[in-house]
Amino acid sequence: MLQQTQVSTVIPYYQKFLQRFPNLESLANAETDEVLALWSGLGYYARGRNLHKAAQVIRDSHDGRFPDDLETLTSLPGIGRSTAAAILALTWDQHQTILDGNVKRVLARYHAVSGWPGTSKVQKQLWQLAESHTPQQRCGDYTQAIMDLGATVCRRSQPLCQACPVNTDCRAFRSDTVTNYPEAKPKKTRPRRNAHMLVITNKWHQILLEKRPPTGIWGGLWSLPELTALPASLADWSLEHYGIKIEKFQALENVDHSFSHFDLTISPLICHTRGAGGRVMDKPGQLWYNAVPANTGELGHPPGPKTQLGMATAVKKIITAYQRTLERPNT
């Protein structure tokens, strides 16, 4: 969870996750939907899918025992060289070298390393420096200390250099160039993409959701039907794809969402239908999601899915916007 996400953001997710999955077996035996539901909002969903897969590999191929060697650990889904080294150093006090984002920043400043750490040349230099500093004894303590130093003192912005225990030997501090290191990634114009998401609703105000492919953007999450461009006739398109006839439309406010490599503008469109579901319930990877509580008292209101569903934040925003339209009079 801490990969590419700050501690303050992670803590509530971590606590809920451990409450539901207190051990490896409970995580390995869980449904992917439930794992991703608890991950919803953290982003970078491949991390959640890989964590789940890694638990299953450990259960099935390692008798439920967590591997204690670097080679086996790095063979697990989602565990790279630095993460594996951190696990081994912190858990078994093994002599292992880590190089996460915090450590890169500390070393880049301490040694005044020029260049963006994302390049292979600078990455190699930082690994060599990290290995030279890693002690033979109390490696776990050192690993925790240098990560904490980067997170709390040698921060990305407004570093607390005066409080740093190693500032006298820090080349960037001594030359008053701390903010120059590490060098930022060369700027590129972020592309903006546009998409339409359809809030297809039936007579019970349920929303049609589809499960996205297991890889790619929002992989494995439940989402609204998405179109790059609207067809000439949405009514004909929905009838062909879902056996549903859309009778009226209502635009919602656009939702902007940023990914690591591009920005996305979503134009949601409520698509009302009088039908109860067309062919949807006959197809895997599709379901009707209750947008209003099941205890509304409406006759024949069917139950929603029994498990929590993993949904991206942008999709949740659109569903919330639709729910607000139901609260307005004469809507």
N, C-alpha and C positions, 0 to 999 in steps of 0.2 A: 504493500500500500504506500510505502514511503518513497518508492521510485517515482520521481517527477511530481510528487505531491507533498505539501508542507505538513509538519507534525500536527499543527493546530487543526487542520482540516481532517486529518486522518483519525484522530483520537476517537470521536464518537462512532465512526464507522468500525474501527477496530474493536471497540467495546461491544457493539451489537453483534459483530461477526463472531467474536469469541463466545458470546452468550449462546448463540445458536450452534456454533461448531467448536466445542471446547477441546476436541482432540482430532487427530488425523482421521480416525475411522469415521467419525460423524460427517466430516467434510467430504471424504471419498465416497460415502454412500448417499450423499445428497443429490437432488436433481439439479441440473445446470441452471434451470430457471430460478430456483431459490437462491443459489449462489450469486447469480447476476442481479437478482432483486436487492440483495443486501449490498451489492457493489454499486448500485445505481446512484449516480451523482458524483462518483469518484473519477470517472473518465478513464481513458486508456483501458478499455474493457478486456483487452487481450490478457492483461495481468490477472484478472479474476478467472478467466477461462483456463489460463496456464496453471494457476494455483490449484484449481480443482483437478486438472489433469495430473499434475505432479502428485497430489495426494492419492489418486487412483493408481498411479504407477508404483508408488511406495507400498501401497496396500497389496497390489497384485504381484509385484516383482521383487519386493524386498521384505516380505513377511511383515509389513507394517512397521519396520524399523527404519528410522531416518538414516540415510547414508552418512558416513563420517570421513569420506575421502573426496578430494577435489574433482577427480575425473568423473566419479559417479554422480556427484551433485550437479556438475555442469551438463550432464546428459539429461537432466530432468527438464520438463517444459518450463520456460520462463526464467531459469536460473543461469545467469552468466558468470563470468570469472570473478568479478568483484563481489557479487552477492554471495556466491558459494564460499569465497574466502572469508567474508564477514561472518557467515554462519559458523564456519569451522573455528575461527578465532574466538568468537564470543561464546560459543557453546562448549568447545573442547580445549580452548586455549592453545590451539595449534598455531605454528608459525606460518601465517598466511598473510599475503599483502592485498590490501583493498585499494580501490581507486573510484570512489563514488564522486558525485558532484561537489560535495563539501570538501573532500580531500583534494580534488583537483584545484579548487580555489585556494586552499591553504598553501599547497606546494607551488602553484603558479606565482603567488605573491612572495612567498618566502625565498624562492630562488629567482624571481623576476623572469619567468619563462615567457618568451615572446610567442605570439601566434595563438590562433583559436584552438582550444583543446579538442575540437572535433576532427581535426586533421590527423592522419595516421602518424605523421612525423612528431607532432607535439604530444600526441597520445603515448607514443613509444617513449619519449623523453620523460614524461610524467610517471609512467610505470617504473622506469629505472630509478627515478628519484624516490618513489614510494617504497620500492624494495630496499633501497639503501637506508631508509629511515626506520623500517620495521625491525623491532628488536627481537632477539632470540627468546628472551624471557618476558613473561607477562604480556604476551602479544594481544590477548583479549582486552586488557586494560588500555593498552596503547590504541588499539582499533577504536574502542569506544571514545577515548579521549580526543583523537584527531577528528572523528566525525562530529563530536560535540563542539570542538573548537571552531570548526567551519560553520556549524549551524547557529551558534550563539554569539561568537565573538568575531570571527573572520567572515562576517556576513556579506552577502552579495552587495547590498547597499548599506550605507552608514555603518561600516565596520567599527568595532570598538577596539581600535589599535592600542590605546593607552592601557587597556586592561589585559592585553594579550601577554601571556607568560613567555613568549619567544620573540617579542618585538625587537629586542636588541640585535638579533641576528637576521631579521627579516630585511631582505634587500629592497623590497618595495617600500617598506616603512622608512628605512633609512634614507631613501632617495625621494621620499614624499610623492611616490607614484602608485600608491596602493590601488587607486581607482582605475589604473590602466591595466590591471591584471585581474583575472585572465581576460584576454582579448575577446571581444564579443564576436559572435557569429556574423560573417559578412551579410549585410542586409540585402534581402531580395524583396521585390514587390510580391506581397501575398495575393494569390489569385482569389477572386470571389466567385462562388458558384451560386446558382439559383435552383430551387426545386419547389415543387408543389406537394403538399401533403393533404390527403383527403380524409376528412373526419366523416366517414360513412356511418350514418346512424339508422337504427331500425325503430319500430314503433314503441319500443321500451326505452328509448334513449341510450341504447347500448352502442358501442363504437367498435367497428371492425378493426382488428389488429392482425398483423402478419409477423411471423418470426423471420428475422433477417438471416442471411447465410452465416455459417459459423465463423467465417473470416471476413476481414474488411471492416469498414466503418460501422460501428455499433454491432459488431458481429455477435450473433446469438441472442440479441435483444429483441423484444417485441416492439413493433413500430407501426405507424400508420402507413397505408399505401402511399408510395412516393412516385412522382412522375417528374421527369426533367421538363417536359412541356405538356400542356393540356391537349388532349385530343380534340378534334373538331366537334365531337358530340360525346360529352361525359356520360350521358344517359345510355348511349349505345355501347360505350366502352365498359361501363359497369355491368350492363346486362350480359355482355360477352364474357367478362372475366369472372363475375360472381353470381350471375343469375339474378341480379338485383336491379330494379328500375329506379333510378334517381328521379325525383319529381321536382325538387327545388334546391337552390344553392344559396349559400350565405358565406361571404368572405370574412375571415378573422384577421386581426392585425398580424403583420409579418413578425417572424421570430428570427433573430440573428444568433448564430452559433459559431464559435471559433474552434477549429481543429489545429493540430500542430503545424500543418502545411497549407491550410487554406481557410477562408471564411465562407460560411454558408448562410444565405438568406432563404428562409422557408416561408412560402405563401400558403397558409392553411385555408382550406375551403370546406365548410360544412356541407355535406351532401345528404339531404333528407330523403328517406324512402319510407313508404308505408308498409313494406314487406317485413317479414319476421326473420329473414336470414338467407333466402336464396339457397345457393349450393354451398355456402361457406362451411356449415357444420359437417359436410361430407369430405372436406379437404384437410389434410394434415397441415400444420403450421399456420392455421388461421383460427380465430375465435372471436366471439362477441364479448366485449369487456363492459362491465357495468359502470356507467358514468354517474349513476345515481345510486344511493343505498338500496339494497334489496328489500328493505323493510318499508318501502314507500306506501305499501298497501295497495298498489296497483294490481288488479286482478291478472293473474297469469304471468307476472314478472318472473322470468327464469333466473336461476342462480347463476352467479358468475363463476370464473375459474377458482378452483379450491386452493391453488398455490399462488404465492406472490409472483408477480411478473417483473422481470428486469426490463426497465425502460430507460432510455436516454433522457437527460434533463430537458432537452428541447421538446421531446414528445410529451413529457409530463406537462410542460407549460401550455402546449396547445390543448391538451385535454382539459386542463384547468380553465383555460379561456372558454372552451365549449361549455363546461359546467356553469360558468357565470352567465352564459346566455340563457340557461334553463331557469335561473333565478330571477330574470327580468320579467316584468309583467308583459303580457301580450306577445310572448316569444314562442 
